[in-house]
Amino acid sequence: MVDLLTTIINAVMISALYALVATGFTLIFGVGGVLNLAHGATLTVGAFAAYYTTTALGLNIWIGTVAALLVAGLFSAVLYLGLIQWVQDEPIMVMILSLVTAISIEQFFIVVEGTQPKAIPSLIPGQLAFAGISVQANQFLAFLLSWVLIGGLIVATNYTQTGKAILATSMSTKGAALVGIESNRMYLYTWVLAGALAGVAGVFLGSFTTASWAMGRQPLVLSFSIVVLGGIGSIRGSVVGAYLIGFLEVFTVSYVDSSMSGLASLIVLVVVLLVRPEGLFGRELTEA
């Protein structure tokens, strides 16, 4: 019973991180209708921004997290303004350019830092106890912060002027333009938000394990599975999908075979595409 409860708690904690990653990924598709294959690389950029802040500058990890958020958001903005906005009406070109960008980022960190993983300190050290089960305080913080950021995103999208403009753009670019909304600006805001979320996720992922040049690959694959399961373009679907995939991954590793990590989510991806390609919640930007 204790082992089962431990597995459930671990699944809840890691699923919160998956939700943070997948929400940014689906946000870009929900508004712009394109798949950003550099999303995993953005996560890597955020993790290394925190690493350099704590090592090269000697600042604490909280400042490193802010740096990760800002640098990853800036990276996404530069990617959109420098490349994506010129081909955003051609989804295949966006996929190719973002994939090339992801590979370039990986090669950059290999050249600069090598292949040796880098340690990122925990935001909160120590352990917490839940029902007699020990949980890392850092994991619990990731769980809380994930819900704060995603909840804030949903509230901002539904109840602020800019958020409503983003929502209108996701529904109809032409319709939004008719009421004076600049779609390119909304796309830029979306890319920056998605990048910032990925940057924060990168810090937590790096503190759970380590930061490395390839650390964004598995989160990108999981994001595909999550957003397809939840419904491409649906924030609510991404959160639900993240928890379903998270539980599946943790239970597979714990009770089946650790070597099958990642395989279960790919199987789910194939099954959903065959049986219910629109996912659990169809395609919408956000829902209360």
C-alpha positions as CSV (number, residue, x, y, z in Angstrom):
1,M,0.0,0.0,0.0
2,V,2.8,2.4,0.9
3,D,4.6,1.6,-2.4
4,L,1.4,2.3,-4.4
5,L,0.9,5.6,-2.6
6,T,4.5,6.5,-3.3
7,T,4.0,5.8,-6.9
8,I,0.8,7.9,-7.1
9,I,2.5,10.8,-5.4
10,N,5.5,10.6,-7.8
11,A,3.1,10.5,-10.7
12,V,1.3,13.6,-9.5
13,M,4.5,15.5,-9.1
14,I,6.1,14.6,-12.5
15,S,2.7,15.1,-14.3
16,A,2.7,18.7,-13.1
17,L,6.0,19.3,-14.9
18,Y,4.7,17.6,-18.0
19,A,1.7,19.9,-17.9
20,L,3.9,22.9,-17.8
21,V,5.9,21.8,-20.8
22,A,2.9,20.7,-22.9
23,T,0.8,23.8,-22.2
24,G,3.4,26.0,-23.9
25,F,3.6,23.6,-26.8
26,T,-0.2,23.5,-27.3
27,L,-0.5,27.3,-26.8
28,I,1.5,28.0,-29.9
29,F,-0.5,25.5,-32.0
30,G,-3.8,26.8,-30.5
31,V,-3.1,30.4,-31.6
32,G,-0.8,30.0,-34.6
33,G,-1.8,26.6,-35.9
34,V,1.9,25.5,-36.2
35,L,4.0,22.9,-34.3
36,N,7.1,24.3,-32.7
37,L,9.7,21.5,-32.8
38,A,12.2,23.8,-31.0
39,H,10.1,23.7,-27.8
40,G,12.3,21.1,-26.3
41,A,15.4,23.2,-27.1
42,T,13.8,26.2,-25.4
43,L,13.5,24.1,-22.3
44,T,17.3,23.4,-22.6
45,V,18.0,27.1,-23.1
46,G,16.1,27.9,-19.9
47,A,18.0,25.2,-17.9
48,F,21.4,26.4,-19.0
49,A,20.4,30.0,-18.3
50,A,19.8,29.0,-14.7
51,Y,23.0,26.9,-14.7
52,Y,25.2,29.8,-15.8
53,T,23.5,32.2,-13.4
54,T,24.3,30.0,-10.4
55,T,27.8,28.9,-11.5
56,A,29.3,31.7,-13.6
57,L,27.6,34.6,-11.7
58,G,27.4,32.9,-8.4
59,L,23.8,33.9,-7.8
60,N,21.1,31.8,-6.1
61,I,18.8,29.5,-8.0
62,W,15.7,31.7,-7.5
63,I,17.4,34.4,-9.6
64,G,18.5,31.7,-11.9
65,T,14.9,30.7,-12.4
66,V,13.9,34.3,-13.3
67,A,16.8,34.3,-15.7
68,A,15.6,31.1,-17.2
69,L,12.1,32.5,-17.7
70,L,13.4,35.7,-19.3
71,V,16.1,34.1,-21.5
72,A,13.8,31.3,-22.7
73,G,11.1,33.9,-23.5
74,L,13.6,36.1,-25.3
75,F,14.9,33.0,-27.3
76,S,11.3,32.3,-28.4
77,A,10.7,35.9,-29.4
78,V,13.9,35.9,-31.5
79,L,13.0,32.6,-33.1
80,Y,9.5,33.9,-34.0
81,L,10.7,37.4,-35.2
82,G,13.8,36.1,-37.0
83,L,12.4,33.0,-38.7
84,I,8.9,31.9,-38.0
85,Q,6.9,35.0,-38.8
86,W,8.1,34.9,-42.4
87,V,6.8,31.4,-43.0
88,Q,4.0,31.1,-40.4
89,D,1.4,30.5,-43.1
90,E,3.4,27.4,-44.2
91,P,3.2,24.8,-41.3
92,I,5.7,22.4,-42.9
93,M,8.3,25.2,-43.2
94,V,7.7,26.1,-39.6
95,M,8.3,22.5,-38.5
96,I,11.5,22.4,-40.6
97,L,12.9,25.7,-39.4
98,S,12.1,24.9,-35.7
99,L,13.6,21.5,-36.1
100,V,16.8,22.9,-37.6
101,T,16.9,25.5,-34.7
102,A,16.5,22.7,-32.1
103,I,19.4,20.7,-33.6
104,S,21.5,23.9,-33.8
105,I,20.9,24.6,-30.1
106,E,21.9,21.1,-29.2
107,Q,25.1,21.3,-31.2
108,F,25.9,24.7,-29.6
109,F,25.8,23.2,-26.1
110,I,27.8,20.2,-27.2
111,V,30.5,22.5,-28.5
112,V,30.4,24.9,-25.5
113,E,29.8,22.5,-22.6
114,G,30.4,19.0,-24.0
115,T,28.2,16.0,-23.3
116,Q,28.8,15.9,-19.5
117,P,25.5,16.7,-17.6
118,K,25.4,19.7,-15.4
119,A,23.9,19.9,-12.0
120,I,21.3,22.6,-11.2
121,P,20.6,23.1,-7.5
122,S,17.1,22.6,-6.1
123,L,14.9,25.7,-5.5
124,I,14.0,24.3,-2.1
125,P,16.1,21.6,-0.5
126,G,14.9,18.9,1.9
127,Q,12.0,16.6,2.2
128,L,8.3,16.8,3.0
129,A,6.1,14.1,4.5
130,F,2.6,13.3,3.1
131,A,0.7,10.4,4.8
132,G,4.0,9.0,5.9
133,I,5.5,9.3,2.4
134,S,8.6,11.4,1.9
135,V,8.5,13.8,-1.1
136,Q,11.2,16.2,-2.2
137,A,10.3,19.7,-1.4
138,N,11.6,20.8,-4.8
139,Q,9.1,18.4,-6.5
140,F,6.2,19.8,-4.5
141,L,7.2,23.3,-5.4
142,A,7.2,22.3,-9.1
143,F,3.7,20.9,-8.6
144,L,2.4,24.2,-6.9
145,L,4.1,26.5,-9.4
146,S,2.8,24.5,-12.3
147,W,-0.7,25.0,-11.2
148,V,-0.1,28.7,-10.4
149,L,1.3,29.4,-13.9
150,I,-1.2,27.4,-15.8
151,G,-4.1,28.8,-13.7
152,G,-2.8,32.3,-14.2
153,L,-2.5,31.7,-18.0
154,I,-6.1,30.5,-18.2
155,V,-7.4,33.4,-16.1
156,A,-5.4,35.9,-18.2
157,T,-6.6,34.4,-21.4
158,N,-10.3,34.6,-20.4
159,Y,-10.4,37.8,-18.4
160,T,-7.8,40.3,-19.7
161,Q,-7.9,42.4,-22.9
162,T,-4.7,41.0,-24.3
163,G,-5.8,37.5,-23.4
164,K,-9.1,37.9,-25.1
165,A,-7.3,39.2,-28.2
166,I,-5.1,36.1,-28.2
167,L,-8.3,34.0,-27.9
168,A,-9.9,35.9,-30.8
169,T,-6.8,35.4,-32.9
170,S,-6.9,31.6,-32.2
171,M,-10.5,31.5,-33.4
172,S,-10.1,33.5,-36.6
173,T,-7.2,35.6,-37.8
174,K,-9.4,37.5,-40.3
175,G,-12.1,38.1,-37.8
176,A,-9.6,39.4,-35.2
177,A,-8.1,41.7,-37.8
178,L,-11.5,43.2,-38.6
179,V,-11.8,44.4,-35.0
180,G,-8.3,45.9,-35.0
181,I,-6.3,43.1,-33.4
182,E,-2.8,42.7,-34.8
183,S,-2.4,38.9,-35.2
184,N,1.4,39.1,-35.5
185,R,1.6,40.8,-32.1
186,M,-0.6,38.1,-30.6
187,Y,1.5,35.4,-32.1
188,L,4.6,37.0,-30.6
189,Y,3.0,37.2,-27.2
190,T,2.1,33.5,-27.5
191,W,5.6,32.4,-28.4
192,V,7.1,34.4,-25.5
193,L,4.6,32.9,-23.0
194,A,5.3,29.4,-24.3
195,G,9.1,30.0,-24.1
196,A,8.8,31.3,-20.5
197,L,6.9,28.3,-19.4
198,A,9.4,26.0,-21.1
199,G,12.3,27.9,-19.4
200,V,10.8,27.3,-15.9
201,A,10.1,23.7,-16.7
202,G,13.8,23.4,-17.8
203,V,15.0,24.6,-14.4
204,F,12.9,22.1,-12.5
205,L,13.8,19.2,-14.9
206,G,17.5,20.1,-14.5
207,S,17.2,20.2,-10.7
208,F,15.3,16.9,-10.7
209,T,18.0,15.2,-12.8
210,T,20.7,17.2,-14.6
211,A,20.9,19.7,-17.5
212,S,22.3,18.4,-20.8
213,W,22.3,19.2,-24.5
214,A,19.7,16.5,-25.2
215,M,17.4,17.2,-22.2
216,G,14.6,18.7,-24.3
217,R,14.1,15.7,-26.5
218,Q,12.0,13.5,-24.3
219,P,9.8,16.4,-23.1
220,L,9.1,17.3,-26.8
221,V,8.1,13.7,-27.5
222,L,5.9,13.6,-24.4
223,S,4.4,17.0,-25.4
224,F,3.3,15.4,-28.7
225,S,1.6,12.5,-26.9
226,I,0.0,14.8,-24.4
227,V,-1.5,17.4,-26.7
228,V,-2.7,14.7,-29.2
229,L,-4.4,12.9,-26.3
230,G,-5.9,16.0,-24.8
231,G,-6.8,17.7,-28.1
232,I,-4.3,19.8,-30.1
233,G,-4.8,23.4,-29.1
234,S,-6.6,22.8,-25.8
235,I,-5.0,24.0,-22.7
236,R,-7.4,22.0,-20.5
237,G,-6.7,19.0,-22.7
238,S,-3.0,19.4,-22.2
239,V,-3.3,19.4,-18.4
240,V,-5.5,16.4,-18.4
241,G,-3.3,14.6,-21.0
242,A,-0.2,15.5,-19.0
243,Y,-1.6,13.7,-15.9
244,L,-2.8,10.7,-17.9
245,I,0.6,10.3,-19.6
246,G,2.5,11.1,-16.3
247,F,0.6,8.3,-14.5
248,L,1.1,5.9,-17.3
249,E,4.8,6.6,-17.5
250,V,5.4,6.3,-13.7
251,F,3.3,3.1,-13.4
252,T,5.0,1.6,-16.4
253,V,8.5,2.3,-15.0
254,S,7.5,1.1,-11.5
255,Y,5.5,-2.0,-12.2
256,V,6.4,-3.1,-15.8
257,D,10.0,-2.3,-17.0
258,S,12.0,0.9,-16.6
259,S,13.4,0.4,-20.1
260,M,9.9,1.0,-21.5
261,S,9.9,4.6,-20.3
262,G,8.7,6.7,-23.2
263,L,7.3,3.8,-25.1
264,A,4.0,3.8,-23.4
265,S,3.3,7.4,-24.4
266,L,4.2,6.7,-28.0
267,I,1.7,3.8,-28.0
268,V,-1.0,6.1,-26.6
269,L,-0.1,8.6,-29.4
270,V,-0.6,6.0,-32.1
271,V,-3.8,4.7,-30.6
272,V,-5.4,8.1,-30.1
273,L,-4.5,9.2,-33.7
274,L,-6.2,6.0,-35.0
275,V,-9.3,6.0,-32.7
276,R,-9.9,9.6,-31.8
277,P,-7.6,12.0,-33.7
278,E,-9.3,15.1,-32.3
279,G,-8.3,14.1,-28.8
280,L,-10.3,14.3,-25.6
281,F,-11.3,17.9,-25.9
282,G,-11.1,18.8,-29.5
283,R,-9.4,22.0,-30.6
284,E,-9.9,25.1,-28.6
285,L,-7.5,27.5,-26.9
286,T,-8.9,27.5,-23.4
287,E,-11.9,26.5,-21.4
288,A,-12.9,27.2,-17.9
